[in-house]
Amino acid sequence: MPVRITNGTGLLAELSEQIGPRSATSAAEAVAAAQINARLRQVGFSVDTRSLSTINRPGVRLVPIAIFLMVTAMLAAWQPPIGLILNLWLMGLLLVDGLYAPLPVWQRRHTSQHIIAARPIVEATTQAPRLPRYRFVILAPLDTPPVWRGLNILIAPTCAGLIARLLISCLPIVVACATMVGSEWRWLLSVGALCGCMGLLWAAWNRPPLAHPDGGLAALATLVRIGQQLPETHHVEVWAIAVGAAYCDPYGIQALLDRYPFDPTNTLVVGLGSLAGDQLIVISRSGLLHQERADPVLYQLAMMADRNDPLIDLEPRTQASYDSILSPLRRRGFRTLSIQAVSQGPSVIEPMVIERTTRLIIAIVQALDTEQYDDLPVLRS
């Protein structure tokens, strides 16, 4: 398998030829995992592949909710009080799923994999072995980002998706109220509510279309490019991780942390999102009601790197959705930062964005590796 070292443009062209659109748990995702494994191993990383029991559809967790909503819609026309109680409970679950953490999935029948690569610090020959001051983890998804359009908006991890799900869940309440006032429209409303719930079930069970152009492929190319250009570090241990089924199963990160129990006090995590665009951005805060903020240390270092290197051209933005990769880490107390790319017009894959992101990440690592950044609490103050 060809893994020669090349620049960002050539690397992206090679990966585009060898890796196509990648659904979670598919053969294409496995090919991408093998490519990233080989390329990171070639540039000096120690690489491990870990299998992951997972799901292959991002909306599977909502299938039971959709089924129960269908039952509630029928029950509301016969026993309105019971239908209302059950419906309010389901709306509460949807709010927990959208505002706090995704609902769990009880059966994981498919297999994906994480590619975990690490490069230790360089030690002087006259010194005794020592531990790294920081562990710097770079995450990128193996699967292609989905597109939330049409009925698939009902399962989107966005503000619009949550509102759409709540509107669907309100339909049985309308039926129950019509039944209690003796409206002759209750049967027609029941059919409408049932159709709406069936739409949610359809969206939850089917796979959404994959994004084109593939910003996830650009993120994987950036992960490899960072490995190619990363200089030796004396205080920062660098990890590059390609996350399997990242857009389908947010609990895959928990399986990774169970295998590699990183210490949150000295671990810094940067997540590479979709890089389909010409404007490089850093997410200062994300989420709906309960917003998750970027770590101030990483954010400060990123903006400092942008000031020192005009080629990076970094812009801060907010995001009205949770990060499927970083949110589980933030809930465990890790310091995180999300880097993405956006476009004002149609999405494009810009090879220079790969180079600019690589320069940004390397600048952050080098800043942490210098003596003046030897204490995170000092930076925070």
N, C-alpha and C positions, 0 to 999 in steps of 0.2 A: 504494500500500500504506500503510495507516494506521500512523503511527509517532509519534503525539502523546505528549508527556511526561505521565506520570501517576504516582500513588503505587504502592507495592508491590502492593496489593490489585488496583488497576485494571490494572496491568501484567500480573500473573499471569492475570487474567481475559481480557485481550486475547490473550495468547500461547496460552492454552488454546483459544480459539476458532480461532486461525489455525494452530496447530501441534498435530498429533496425536501418537500413538505413532510413534517414529522408529527403525526398524531401520537398522543401518549400511548405507550406500551406497544407501538407498532414496530415492524422490522426496520423502517426508516430511522426511528429513534435509536434503535440498537446500532445501526451503522454509524450514526452520528456519535454515539458513545465510544465506539471503537476508534473513530477518527480522532476525537479529542484525546482519548487515552494515549494513542500513539504519538501525537504531536507534542503533548506535554511531557511525555517520557523522553522524547528526543531532546528537548531543551533543558534537561537536567532535573526534572521533578520526579519524586517518588510517587507512583500512581497506584491507587487501589480502586477496584470496581466492587460495588456493593449492590446486590440485588434488592429490590423493593417490591413488596406486595402492595398493590395500589388499585386504582380504578382508572377507566379509560374514557370517562365522560365527566365533564365538570359539573353537571347538574344532577348527578345520581343521588346526592344527599337530599334533594328536594322531591324525589319520587314519592316517598311515604307521605309527605305533606300534601302533594297534589292528590293522592288517592283519598286521604282523609277529608280533604276539602270537597271532593266529589260526593263522598258519603254525607258530609255535613249539608251540602246543597240539597240533597234529596230529603235528609232528615228535617231540614228547616221547614219544609212544606207540611210535615206531619206533626212534629213535636218542636215548635219554635223555641221554647226555653232551653231544651237540651241542645238544639242546634246552635243557639247563641253561645252557650257555655263552651261547647267544643270548638266553635269558630274563634272565640276570643283566645283560647289556649293556643290554637294554631297560629294566630296572628302574633302572639307572644314569641313563639318559636322562630317565626320569620324575622322578627325584630332582633332577637338574639343572634341569628345567623347573619344578618346584614350589618349590625352595629357593633357586635363584640367578637364573635368567632364563628367560623363555619360549623354547621351541624356535622356530627360524626357520621361515618359510613361504617356499617357493621360488617359487611362482607367485601373483602378485597380479593377479587378472583384473577387479577391480571398482574403481570410482572414487568417492572421497569428497572432502572439501575441508576445509581449515583456514581459519577466519576470524581474521585477525591484525590487531588494531587497536592503535594507539599514540598516546599524547598526550605531546608533548615538554614539557620544563620551560619555565617562563616566565622570560625574561631581562629584566633592567633595560636600559632604552634607553641608559644611559650606559656599559654594560659591553660588553666584547668577547665574542663567542660563546664559550661554555664547555660542557664536557661535563657530563652529569648525574653526581651522586655515586653514585646507585644506579639500577638498573633493576629495577622491581617488576612481576612478571609474574603475572597472574591467569588460571588455566586453568579451563575448564568443558567437559564433554563435550557434543557435539552430539547423539549418539544416546541413546536411552532405556536405562537400566540393565536388564540381564537379571535373571531370577529363577532361582535355582538350586534346583530341586525335582525330585523323581522321579529318573529316570535322568540328568537334566542335572547332578546333583551330581557325576557322574563327570568333568566338565570344569570344575568350579568352581575358581577361584583361591584356595581356602580350605584350611584344615587338613583339614576333612572330605573335600574333594574329592581332596586328595593321598592321604589314607589309603585312600579308595575305589579310586583308580587303582592303588595298590600292592597292594591285596587282589586286584584282578582280575589283575594281573601275576603273582601268586603261584600262580594256578591251573595254569599249565603245569608249575610245579615239583612240584606235587602229583601230576600225571599222570606226570612223569618218575620220581618216587620210587616210585609204585605199579608202574610198568613194571619198574624195576630189582629190586624184591622179588618180582616175578612175581604180583602181585595180579590176581585175576580181575575186579576192579572197574575196571581201567584204561580199558576202552572206555567204560564209563558215565561215568567221570571225564573222559575226553576230550571227550565230548559236552557235559558241563556246563561245562568250560573254554571250549569253542568258543562256547557260548551266552553266557557272560560276556563274552568278547572281542567278540562281535557287539553286545552291549549298549553297550560302550564305543565301537565304531564308529558305532552309531546316534546316540549322544549327540554324538560329535565332528562328525558330518556335518550334523545338523539344528540349526536355530536354537532357542535356549531362549526361553520366553515372556518378554514385556517386563513390567517392573514396573508395577504400578498400586496406588496413585497414583504419578505420574511425578515422582520426586524430581529427575531430570535437568532437567525443565522449570523447576522452581524454581531450580536452579543457573543456568540461562541467564537467567532473570528477574533474579536477583541480579547477574549480570555486567552487564546493561543498567542496573540500578538504581545500581550503583556508578558507572558512567559518567555517569549523570544528576546525582548528588550530589557527585561528586569535586571538591574545591576546587582552585584553582591550586596548583601545586607548583613550587618553585624549585631543588630538588636531586634530586628523584625523578622519573624518567621512567616512566610507567605504561603497561603493555601489557595488553590484554584479549584473550585468545585462546580461541576456541571450537574444540575439538579434534574432528575428524571421526573416526568409527569408533573412538572411544576405548576401548570395551569389547570390541572385536574384535581390534584390531591394536596391541599396545603398541609396535611398532617405528615407528608413525606419528610418535611424538615425535622419533625420530632423524632422520626426513626433515625435520621442522620445524627442528631444530637445524642440520642441514646447510645449510638456506636462511638461517637467522638464527643465526649462530654467536655466541651470547651468551657473555660472559666470566663464568665461574662466580665469580670473586672479588668482583664487585660486582653480581651478579644474585640477587635473592630471588624465590622462586616460591611462590605459594599456590595449591593445588588445591581447587576446590569439588567435593566429592563429592555424593552424593544428599542432598537436603534434604527428604526425606519424613519428617517427624517434628516434634515440638514442643520437643525439647531440642537446643540447639546444642552441638556437641562439637568439640574439637580433638584430633587423634590424636598422642599423645606418642611412640609407637613402633608399628611395624607389621611384619608378616612372620611366618615360622614359626620355624625354627631360627636363621637369620641375620636378626636384627631390624634394621630401619632406623629410626633415631631422627629425630624432628623437629629442625630446626635450633634450637639454643638461643636464638639472637637473636630469631627470629620467634616462638618459643614464649613467651619472656619478654615480648615486646611485646604478644602476644595476651592473656596473663594480666593484664598491666598495664592494657590497655584494658578488660578485664572488671571489674577493681577500680574503675576510674575511672567506668565507666558501668554501673550495675546492670541497666539494661534489656537489655544484651547477654546476660547469664546463660550464660556459657560453662563447659563442664565437660570436663576432660581424660579421655581414654579410650585404651585400647590396641586394636589390631586384629590378629586372627590371620589376616591375608591380606595380600598385596602390593597396593599401589596401582598400578593399571594405567597411570595417567597419570604419577605422580611417581617410581615406581621407576626408569625409564630415566634420569630427570634426576639422581636420587641417585647412580646408578652413574657418572655423569660429574662428580660433585663439586659439584652445585648445592645451595644451601641451600633447603630446601623445608618446607612446612607444609600439612597436610591439614585441611580444615574440612568437617564433615558435620552431619547432623541425624538423630536417632534418636527413637523413640517407645516408651514402655513397653507400650502396647497396640497396636491396629491402626495401621498407617502412615497418616498424614494429611499433606496439604499445608497448612501453616499460613502464611498471608501474613505474619504478624509475624516469622517466621523470616527471611524475605527482608530485612526492614528491620533486624533485629538483626545479620544477617551483613554487611549493607552498612555499618552503623555500626562493626562490628569492623574490617573491611578499611580503611575510611577512617581510623579511629583509628591503625592501624598505619602507614599511609602518612604521616599527619601527624606521627607521632612520628619517623619516619625523616627527614622534611623539616626538622625543627628542628635547630638548631646542636648541641644536646647529644648528638645521635645521629649525628655526622658521621664516626664511625670504628667499623666493625664489630669489629675486634680489641679495642677498648676495652670494648665491650659483652660480648664473649665472656669477657673476664677478670673 
